[in-house]
Amino acid sequence: MRPRTKALVAAGSGIAVGLGGLALTALPAGADDDPVLPAIDAEQLVTSTLEATPPAFDGVAEVTNELGLPAVPGADALDFESVRVFHDGAESARVQVERPTSELTFVRNADEAWAYDSQENSARHLTWDDADLAAARAQAEQHAGKLAGEQGHAEARMADPAQAATEIIERLRPTSDIAVDGTARVADRAAYELVLTPKPTEKTLLREITVAIDEQTRVPLRLEVYANGTSEPVLALGFTEFEVGAQDAGLFEFTPPAGADVETTDAGDVAQARGEHAGQAGEPGGPGEGLTTVGDGWDAVLVGTVPADALGQDLAGPGSDGGAAGSEGFLGGAGSAGGEQDLAGLLAQIGQPVSGEFGSGSYVRIAVGGAIVTDDGRVAAGAVPQQVLVDALDQQ
């Protein structure tokens, strides 16, 4: 199957975690000659990147997905047409995610955050005051990103190679061997190539992650993730155009359309709820709003739950319009005999039976890693061997 490549118009902040908890990557820079830049130590490059304050900028990026995600609900977070992102170089950002039939808009400024779904004509609005400012900064992006469930959250966060790469470097730095491997020209800008390789103790199916870091601004321009046994990235995200400059302040204000269903939440209330339920999967205190992380570094596993009604939800078969991706794609057109199939039945068809102390379920494999969906609705996903997923569920 040829990889799907889609254009993004991007600039701002984001990170993506799809099925398997995989980090994003990006496309090669092109045929331009590699620039000659002053030598720099790997740790110095990492430190300067993590400490840098990104300027106001916007740009155009491309994403390529070779993960081979199955056609199940929650697996189509990478299925979008384009993303446009603006950043003011301080606290404000705007992300517009183009889907085939709708647009998701995420806006954050110094006082509030919005998330709007044009298809549903619904919005979530997060506000805060000075007393809640610290909590608001920690909660604004996560809370707003929950507008369209985890899919919408992932799409919003994956818009920007810059913030995606910065967070990945910070997260994987302690468990990686790091080196500078030459230079590159990305979006017509000179960049250093930083390579992160998992330490031998890491149980991962990934081989390395490469990040092209802008020599002048220290903004990551491109991110590439490679799996063992592959010569091309399994998932890619990177700028093809990148412009530094002030953005229109009006971009960071949002007024929902007339008739929109608006849900407003105060950051102080969110912070209090997180404190009361800290660490509980499915509660605001859990990492990722309902997800917990088992392990760290390259072999971290995300553990969560399928919505209560999802296992029995009818998926689209021939002539049906339900479900996330129907019977196309991963299944190659295979559907149930009656044209409908619930998620549990689909998992039984495309997955492998698996069991452990956690109980039993189905293991779904993708290009790098996979996920286990248990019979009682729990999910463990990561870029790791199957046994690591089983061990993670056994610990819950």
N, C-alpha and C positions, 0 to 999 in steps of 0.2 A: 504494500500500500504506500502510495506516495504521501509524504508529510504534508499537512495542511499549513500553508503559510498565509498569514493575514496581517494587513498593515494596521499599525496603531499610531495615533497621533498622541504623543506623550510628553509630559514634563511634570515632575512633582514627586509624590511619595507613594510607595506601595511594596507589597511582597506577596507572593502567592504560595499557598500550600494546597495542592490538589490531592486527589486520591493517592495514598501512599506517602503523604506528607513530603512531597518532593519539592525541592527548590527550583526556581526558574533559571533558564540560561538564555543565550542570545546567539544571533547569527554572526558569521565571520564579517570582517570589516569590508572586504572587497579586494580589488586588485591594486590599490594604491601601495606605493613603496612604504616600507616601515620607516618611521622617522628615527633620527639619531637624537637621543636624549641623554642627559647626564646620568651616570650610574647612580643607583640608589639601592640601599639595603632593604631586604624584604620586610623586616620588622619596622623600619623607618617608614616605608610606604604604607604599611597597614596602619600604623599609629597616626600618620598624617591624614589618612583617609577617614578614620573613625573620628578624629577630632575636627575635621574640616566643617565649616558652615556652608552648605550649598548656596549658591547665588540664586536669584530669581532666574528662571529659565523655562523654555518650552522646547519641544522637539517632535520628531517622528521616529517611531521604532517599529520593528517587525518581530513577530513571534512565530516560531515553528514548533509543532508538537508531534513528537513521535512516540508518545507514551503508550499508545494503544489502549486508551481508556475504554472500558466496557460500557454498553448502553444501559446504565442503571441510574436512578435518581441520585443527584449529587456529583456525578462524574463528568458533567458537561460544563464545569466552571471555566474551562478554557475555550469554550465554544462561543466566541463573540466575533463581531465584525471589526470593530475598531475601538480605540480608547483615546480620548483627548484629555490631557492633564495640564494644569497650570499651577505654578508655584511662585509665591512672591518673595522667596528667599528668607522668610521669617516663619510665621505660624500658619499662614493661609495657603490653602490648596483647593483645587477643583479637579475632579476626575469625572469624565463622561464616558461611560461604557456603552458602546453600540452593539446591541444584539440584533439578530435578523428582523425581529418584529417589535423591538422596544429599545428604550434607552434608560440606563441607570445613571443618576447624577449624584455625586457626593461632593459636598462643599464644606470646608472647615475654615473658620477665621478665629480671631482672638476671643470671641464671645459665644460662639455657637457652632454646631455641626448639623448638617442636613443630609438625608439620604432619600432620594425620590425615584420611584419606579413609574415610568410613563405608561406602561401597559396596565398596571393596576390603578394608576392615578392615586398613589398613596405615598406618604412621606413620613419619615421619622425625624424628629427634631430634638437635639440635645442642647440644653442651655446650662450656663454656670455663672456664678458670681466670683468675686475676688477670693472669697474664702474657699471656694471649691476649685480654684484654678489648677492646683497640682493634680487633684483627682481627675479634673476634666481633661487635662492633657493626656493622662493615661487611658482615659475611657472614650474619648471623642471618636477616634477612628474605629475602634472595635464596635462601639454601640451603633454608630451610624451605619457601619458596614453590615449590620444584621438585617437591614431592610428586606433583602430578598433571600434571607437564609444564608447558609454557608456559601452557596454558589455566588450570590451577589457580593458577599464579603471578599471572596477570593478574587473575583474579577476586578474589584476596585483596587485591591492591594497589589495586584500583579501589574498594574499599569506602568510603573516606573522602574526601569532597570537600575537607576541610581540608588533608591532606597532599598530595593530588593537585595542588591549586591552588598550594600553596607550592612544590613542586618544579618545576611548570611555569613559574611566575613567575621562579624562579631560573635555569632553563635558557634561557628565551627573553628575559630582560631585556636582554642585550647586543645583540640583533638586532631589538629592538622600539622603536617609538615608544609612550610610555606616558602616559596621561592619566587623571584622575579625572573621571568623567562622572555626576555626581549621586549620589543615594543610593537605597537600597532597603530594604524590610523583608523579611527572610528568616527563616523559622521563628520569627516574632514577635520578631525582634531587629533593631535598627538597624544598617545596614551601608553602607559606601562602595562605589561601583561603580568598579572599576579596569578600564581597557580597554587591552589590548596589541594593537598593530597591527604587522604585519611591515614592516620597512624596505623601501624600493623595490628594494634589491638582492637580497632574498630570493625564491627560486624556490619558491613554495608556492601551493596551491590554497585555502588558508584566508584569510579576510578579517580576522578579529579573534577575540580571546578576551576575554571579560569575566569578572571575578571579583568577587563580592560579599564584602567583608571586614568582619567584625564590628567595630563601632566600639570596644567595650570590651576584648575579648580579643585582637583582631587575628587571630582564627582565620578563614580563608576558609570561608564558608558555602555558596557556590554558584559553579559554574564553567560557563561557556557558550562553546562554540566555533561559530563561523559560517563557512560556506564562501562563496566568491565566488558571487554570483547567488542567494543564498538569504536569506530573511527570518526563518527559524526555525533554531534550533540543529540541527546534524546529529547531535549526540550530547550528552546532558545528564546532569549529576549534581549533586545539591544537597540540603541538609537541608530537611525540612519541619517537623521538630521538633529542638530542640537544647537540651540541659540540661547545665549545668555543675554538677559535684558529685563527691564522692568515690565510688569504685567498690569493690565487694566484692573484697577481696584474693584470695579463692578463685577468682575468675574467671581469674586469671593463673597458676594452677597446672593442670597437665594430667596425667592418668593414662590411658594407653590402655586400651581395653576388653580383657577377657580374650580371649586367642587372637589378638590383633592381631599382625601381622608388623611388627616394629620394627627400623629401621635407625638406628644411632647413629653420629654423626661428631663428631670433636673439631675445634674451630675452628682450633687451631694447625695441624692437618694440612691443613685447607682453605686456610688462608693460605699455607702452604708450597707447596701445589700451584698456587695462583694465581701465586705468585712465579716458579715454575719454568716456567709456561706462559703468562705474561702476554702478552696481545694476540693469542693464537691463537684463531681462531674454533673453536667446538666444544670448547674446553678451559676449565677453570675460570677461567683468567686473562682470557678475553674478556669484554667488556662484556655484561651481561645473561646470563651463563652460556651461551655458545654463540652470542651475537649480537655483531656489531661495528657501529659507527656510522660512516658515511661522511658527512662534512660536519657542520655544527652548526646550531643555531637552528631556524628554521621549515622549512628545506629539508633537514634531516638525513634520511638513509636508513638503515634497519636492514637489515643483511645477515646471513644465517644459512644453515642447511642444513635440508632436509627429512630426517626420520629415514630411514635407509638403506632400510627396507622399505616406506616410505609410498607411494612412487610406484607400486608394484605392488599396493598394498593394495586389496582389494575394498571398494567403498562400497555402502551400502544402496540397493537398487533395490526395486521392488514385491515384497513378500513376503520381503524380506531384512532382517536386524537388524544388519548390519555398518555400518561407517563412522561418520562424525561426525554427519551430519544427513540422511542418506539422499538421496532424490530430491525432497524437498520444498523449500519456500522459494524460494531464488534460481532454481532450475531450473523452478519451477512444475510439478513432478511429472514432469519428463522424466527418464527413466532409460535404461539400455542395453536393447537388445532382449531380452537374456537375463536381465534383472533384476539384473545385477551389472555393476560398472564399476570399474576401478582409477582412482587419482587422476590418472595421466597422461592417461587417456582423458577424464576429466571436464574437466581443464584445457583439453584440445584442443577440447572442445565449448563451454565457456563463455568461453574466453579468445581472445585474438588472437595470431597468430604474431608473434614479435619476435626480432631477432638483433642481434649486435654483436660486438666483439672477444671478449666473454665466451663466445660460442657462440650457441645458439638456445634458445628456450623459449616460454612463453605469458604474455601480459599479461592480468591479471584486474583490471577496473576496478570500483571501488565509488563511493559517493556523493562521496567526497573522496579523490582519489588512487587508489592501487591497489598491486598487487604483480606482480613478475615471478618465475615459477618456471622455472628453467632445466631443460633436459633431463637434466642431471647432478645435479639435486637442490638447487641453490642457490636462495635466495630473497632478493629485495630488495623492501622495502616502505616506503611513505612517503606523506604528504599532498602529493605533488609531481607534476608532469607526468611522462609516461612516459619522456621522454628523460633526465630526471634519474636515474631508476632504472637505465636502460641505462648511463649514465656511471658510476654507483656500482659496477655489476658489472664494468665495464671496468677499474676501478682495483684490483680484487681479484686 
